[in-house]
Amino acid sequence: MGGSIRLGRILGITVQIHFTWFIALWAVAFSLAQGIFPSQLPNLTGDVYWTMGVAGALLLFASVLVHELGHALTARRFRISTRSITLFMFGGVAQIAREPEDPRHDFWVAAAGPATSLALAGLLRLAAPRAAGVPAGALLGYLAWANFLLAAFNLIPAFPLDGGRILRALLWRFLGVERATGITTALGHVVATALIILGVISILAGRTINGVWLILIGWFLDQGAGASYRQMMLRHALRGVRVRDIMTTQVIAMEPGLTIEQAVADYFLRHKHGGYPVMYGERLVGIVTLHDVKQVPRERWAETPVRDAMTPIAQAKTVRPGVSAYDALARMVQAGVGRLLVVDADGEMVGIVTRSDLMHVIRMRTELGAELPS
């Protein structure tokens, strides 16, 4: 997720926070310090309330992190790795390397998050009475209730919430993953619309802050449902396709000593590709793209060699021939590039794959049937 700060690693999983997390942290801390805790424990000082508020907000997001770790560690049991966990305004998200290919695995990975939150809520609820009447007791009671609500909200049977994924896994066995995802995505849009309507009603009733939050959460769910469905359809369209199946092997390459002016005239305009590998003899040394060319002032094109404008191979985005086409597409999107150099285990270039190649395969398989042989 762009705009994130890396905090470190837990159990081998990268943990990061998105910049919107700070907005939510302040909002939760303010709500606790100015409303919830003063009503539970009157006659304390403002400093104590704010300390409790900040602590409660931080521990709430720690609970969200534990929830996401529940997903990640369960996925690991099914040999699905988790690239990262990101905390942001509306909670957290675990980015797994691939979606489960078995409905049973999908069910358990989805159910693990709410189950973890419910277990945590139970433990906190048992501990809260032991500290009744003091700040620690109020904190524990709040966190117990917050974890219960976290589990309950996530169990709503609407995609992309955990409950929607659980329902999809149950329907998957009978209807197939595409129809199951379509049904739960539709439910996701319904729930999102309901939240937005409730938000508008809350604002009209004078509860502006609650209304704005409901609208934002509804909008986020609606966007998430659509994005998750599109991602599933892309993954399905590229199922079974490897980079080696669609890469271009007859690659046009240029020499590093060419000037930018020559490269534009003899390659970019003539062959109409947006990027070219740069070869020094038989050795791959980099890649030069239209974006690289445009970074050089036009008046210097006649004197600037390609080697000065190209992206060196050490920094270039590459992929192995056996990588799935979907993972290659995800890598392009994440890196913001339109092509990947395909290299073998020895670092030798064996081809190039572009976003256009992938889009062509997706379009053909979608129109003709994704079950076509790759």
N, C-alpha and C positions, 0 to 999 in steps of 0.2 A: 504494500500500500504506500503510495507516494506521500511525502511529507512526514515520514516516521523517523523516530530516534531509536537507535538500538540501545537497549539496556544491558544485554548480556545473554547468557544461555542458561537454561534450566533443563537438566536431564537430556542435554544435547540438542535442545530446541531453542532457536533464537527468539528472544522476547523483545518486543519494541512497542513504543507508544506513538500514536498519531497525534498531530498538533491539536486536534479537536478534543483530545482527552483532557487537556488543561481546562477547557471550557466546562466540561462536565464535572471535573474535580471541584472547580470553584462553585458551580451551581449546587452540587450535592452538599459541599461543606457549608455553604450559606444557608441552605434549607435546614440542615441539622442544627447549626449554631444559633439561628434566629427563630426557629419554630419548634422543631421536634424536641430537642433536649431541654430547652427552657420550660416547656409544658410538663415534662416528666420530672425534672429536678429543679424546682424554682429556688431562687435566692442564691444561686451561684454567680460568680463574677463573669463578665463578658469574656475575659481571657480564657477561663475554664471552658466556657461554651465553645469558643472558637477552636481551642485545642481538641476538644471532643469532636467537633465538626470535621476538622481536617483529618483526625485519626479515623473517624468513621468513613469518610470518603475514600481514604487510602485503603482501608481494610475492605471496603465494598469492592474496589477494583481488584484487590488481591483475591477476593472470592470469585470474581469473574475469571481471573487468571487460573484459579484452581478448576473452575468449570471447564475451561478450554483445555487444560491439561488432561482432564478426564477423557475428552474426545481424543486428544493426541496419543495418550498412552494406550487407549483401547485400539486405535488405528494401528499402533505399532505391533500389537499382538497379531494383527492380520497382515503383517509385513508391509504396512503402508506408512511411510515416513511423513513427518510434519516439518515443513520448511521453516515456519515461523508462527508465532502467536502475536497478534497486534491488538492492543487495547486502544479504543477510540471512544468517541462521544456516546455511542449507543451500546457499548459493551465491549465484546472482544470477538475475534475471529481467528480460527486456526487454519492456516493454509497448508493443506495436505498435498503430498506430491501427486496423488491420483485419487480418483473417486473409487469407492469399493465396487467390485464387479460382481459381487454376490449379494442378494437382498438380505441375507442373514448378517453379513458383515456390516452392511449399511445400517441395519436396525441397531446393532449393538454399539456401533460408533456414535450414532445419533443419540441413543438412549443414555450413553455414559455421562454426558454433560449434566442433564437434569438429575440423574441419579446421584452424581457427586454433590450437586448443590443441595439436594434433599438430605443427604447424609450429613453435610456440613451444618445445615439448618438444625437438624436434630441434636447434634453435639453442642452447638451454641445454645440451644434452648435448654438443654440440661444444665449447662454451666451458668446461665444467667441468674437463676434464683440464689446462687451462692454469693453473688455480689449485689444483691438487691439494695436499692437506696443509695448507691454510690455511683460515680461516673462509669466505672468499669461495667457495672450491671446494666446500665442504660445502653452502653455500647454493644454489649453481648446480645441484649434483647433486640436491638435494632438490626444487628447483623443476622440474627436468626430469622427474623421476619423478612429481611431483604433477600436472603438466600432462598427462602421459601417462595417469594414472589418471582425471583429469577427463574427458578425451576418451573413454576406454574405458567409464567408467560411463555417460556420456551417450549412448553408442551402443547401450546395451541397448535392444532393440526393444520398449519398453513406454511407452505414453502416460502422462504428458506429457513424458517424456525426449525428447531430440533423436532418438534411435534409433527411438522410437515414432512420431515425426512423419515420419521418413524412410520407415518401413514404411507408414505411412498414405498417404503420397504415392504410393508404388508400387502399393498396393492400390486407391487412389482411381480410377485410370484404368480399372480393370476392374469394381470393385464399387460405385463411387459413394462420396461423402464420408461419408454417414451410416453405411453398413455398415463402411467402412474404419475410421472413428473408433470404432465399437462394438467391433471386433475388437481394436484396439490398446489401447483402454481396459480391456478384459477382461484383456489381458496385463499392463497396468499394475497391476491389482488382484492378479494372481497374483504378480508380482515383489514388490509391497509386502508381501503376506502371507508370502512366503519370507523377506524381510529381517526381519520381526518375529519369525518362528520362530527364525531364526538368532540374533537378539538375545537371545531368552529362553534358548536353549541356551548362549550365551556367558556370560550372567549365572550360570546354574547351574554352569558350568565355572570360575567365579571371575573371569572377565574382565568385570567389572561395567561399566567405562567404555565398552568397545567394544560391549557388549550394549545399553547405554542408547542409544548413538548409532545403532546399527542399528535399534532399535525406533522411534526418533524419525524417522529417514530413511524407514523403511517407512510410518509413519503419514502423513508428509508426502506421499509418493508416492501413497498411497491417496486422500488428500483431494484432491490435485492432479488425479488421473485423473478422479475424479467431477466436480470443478468444471469441468474442461476439457470434459468430455462434455456437461454441462448447458449450458455456454456455447455450444458448437457447435450444440446443438439449438435454443437460443433464437435464435441467429443465423439458422439455417435457417428457423425458423418465421416470422421477420420479414423474410426475404429479399425484396427488391423493394418493401417497404413504406416509404413516406415519411411524415414527420410530417403533411404536408398531407392524406394519405389517411385519417387517423384522428382528427385534432384536432377539438375542438368549436368551431364557429364562432359559434354563438349563445351568447355568454358572458354570464353574469350578473355584473355588476360593482357595486361599492358606492362611495359617495362618501367622501372622507377626513374630512368633518366629522361623520359619524355617530358616535355613542358606541358603545363596545364592547357595552353592554347592548342597544342597538338592532340592532347587527350580529348578535349571537347570536340574538335573537328573530326578526328579519325575514329573516335569511339562513341562518345555520348550522343552525338548527332547522327552518326552513321548507323550504329547498331541499336540505338534507342533503349539501352538498358540504363538503370539508375545507379549501378555500381559495378566495379570490375576488380577482380583480384589483381594484385601487383606481384609479378614474378621476376626474380633476379636469376636468370638462367633457369634451372629446374627447381629453385627454392622459392617457396611462398614467403613473401616478406610483408604483405599487408593487403589492405583493400582501400580503394578510393571511391567515393560516392559523390553524387551531385551536391549533397550537403557539404562535403569537404571542399569541393571546388568553389562553392559560393562563399566560403570563408576567406578566400584569397581575393584581394582587390583586383578588379578586371584589368587595370593598367599593368599589373605584375604577372599576368598569365603567360606572356611571352618569355619571361625569364625564370619563372618558378618551376622547378621540376616536381614531378608527381610525388617523389619520395618525401618532399617537404609538406605536402598536403594530405597524404594518405594516413590512415589509421594503421600503426604498426601491428604486425601479427600478434604480438604479445598482448595487445589491447583489443584486438578484433574479436567479434562474437563468432564462435565456431560451434559445430555440432558433429557428432559421430553418425555414420550412416545407419546404424541400428536403432537410433533413438526414434520414438514414436513421432508421427507427424504432428499430433496434438501438442506434445511437449515442445517441439520445435516452434510451433506457433506461439505458445505461451512464452517461450524465451524471447522471441522477437518483440512481442507486446511489452514484456517487462523491460527489455533493453531499449525500446523505442527505435528499433531498426527494421528495415524492410527486407533484409536478406541475411543468410548465415552461410559462412564458408563451411563446406563439409570436408572434414579431415579424418584420416584413418588413425590407427593406434600409433603409427610412426610420425604423425604430424604432417603427412603428405596430403595435399589437396586432391580429393577425388571427385569434387563437384561443387555445386552451389544450389541452394534452395531459397526461393523468394516467397514473400507473402502472396504474390500473385499466383505462384504454383499451388500454394495451399488453398487459396480461394477458388481456384479452378477445380480442384479435386472436390472441395466441399459442394460447389454448385452442381457439378456433374453427378455426384453421389446422392445429393438431395433430390435432384430432378429425376434421376433414373432408378434410384433405390440404393440405400446405404449398404445393402447386402451384396452389391456387386463385388466380384473378386478384385483385390487390390493388386 
